[in-house]
Amino acid sequence: MKRRDFLKAAGFGAAAVALSCRTDAIQTTSAERGKKPNIVYILADDLGYAELGCYGQKKIKTPNIDNLATEGMKFTQHYSGNPVCAPSRCALMTGLHTGHTQVRGNKQVGGKEGWVLGSTIGGQWPIKADTVTVAKILKEAGYTTGAFGKWGLGIAGTTGDPNKQGFDRFYGYICQRQAHTYYPNHLWSDGKVEWIEANKGGKEQAYSHDLIAAEALKFIRANKDRPFFLYVPFTIPHVALQVPEDSLAEYRGKWLDPPYTGDKGYFPHPNPRACYAGMVTRMDRDVGRIMALIKELALDDNTLVIFTSDNGPTFNGGSDSAFFESAKPLRGLKASV
């Protein structure tokens, strides 16, 4: 599978069905080739259709993702399963539209683990033990599976735990409410809390996106000699607006950038536009690191890479979708169909 065959997607509804329903095609192709293709599925959080250079973005730099589009295929009629986080991820994992998925909306509910993400009336949260997921199907086909980032379909110990839904390895946010900060005091690693000492007491020293990207790279190295399915649901660019200084500095002062006071939720920021752009470019950097490692390990001729987003650009937390023309030429934002 040459690099020109890599797919670059703008949404993910159709791809979710293809990945979960075409295991037989994967096996047939693998038999001919002698080796199953690796699959890397990178899912941004609240990234707008036009927030990438290859889709017309002029202010934010995304050279690595743009390169995927140049060397591969750019989808321009490719739709999210839902306009908000949890049900769109449920559609992706199950290949079902939201008339049939168990999770059909976002709703914060209390539990012993604190605030977690549930579903609206008519849905089911967490997803049930017998749910058919793309990870379970690929495991049956001989794949090692890993997920790194934001899950949102069930916390540790429930039937929706990612390690009970087909993933051999999970690292990141199980609770979506917790993912509203990039400097948490803990993340989850295979059902266990992993405390982040550098962020205890409100300190902001370990950026969760960087930790998640590092674990995804480790997974590739650890599984280079066997077929793997790597699911990377990055939290960027979902608010809160937070990014390390090196990424902020790249955009600070480029435009008029009125401070965000926190009046639309989440944390305030003195340079909200620069921060948002810096977050997207930082994510692009790590897409580049994933691609570079795949090439370094000589896996690039047998790896399918898909980059996409879970739903449209957001409207709160200091984000400025109008300034970046994030949804151009489409109508509406996140939470709107």
Disulfide bonds with the S-S distance in Angstrom:
none
